[in-house]
């Protein structure tokens, strides 16, 4: 059996679907009941990573666990969570981390993920760490203004980054969960090409079949908007990457294609697949 934590999010839901389609026995774990049905045969268990005492039962019988830390600022105990997996007899853990642990190792906002990586690597279990770049699905933040006024407003209009499709993260995770051949590997996951916010707006226009106007915001305007629903330290880190990316953050990683044998999905494909949210 494979357990997927954070099973209701962008990556978790896609991963549950990919594993179920491959015929795996899957348990989806989340803090809340999923919206909409899970794939046939997938069971759901309610558990909170913030309460490690709940996890041993959720992990019981699992050979592999996908560890997805949902929610910025959530207080978690990485070693206790990993210990629950060990106590339940889990053999393999795949951790969803972040590219920033490699490119900005002193980033304050990613301190908890550093602890998780250390806990997973020191667990004595088979492990794989996934370090995705920025998500293509962050464009959902533009869904309402695209629907209501066919407008995208964003800073750093012409700074290009290789954002990754969450479905590609899920496919790489599925491969790592199903095979021990990925033990001890750290994969950096990006899209197949760097795209600017202006180009993303154009891709959304193509997906909805109507012009979408791009309006460049200042860093200060973007920060004021984002701190309404994210901690300031996370927002500042995000804007630093978006506005002044390091060379490695601009680079397309070969790891998606290395694992899956195909290139990652471009942002335009993500936009087409999710056009309903912007229509």
ABEGO torsion letter per residue (X at the ends): XBBBBGAABAAAAAAAAAAAAAGBBBBBBBABBBBEBBBBGBBBBBBBAABAAAAAAAABGBABBBBBBBEBGBBBBAAAAAAAAAAAGBABBBBBBBAAAAABAABAAAAAAAAAAAAAAAAGBBBBBBBBBBBAAAAAAAAAAAAAAGBBBBBGAABBBBBBBAAAAAAAAAAAAABAAABGBBBBBBBABBBBAAAAAAAAAAAAGBBBBBBBBBAAAAAAAAAAABBAAAAAAAAAAAABBBAAAABBBAAAAAAAGBBBBBAAAAAAAAAAAAX
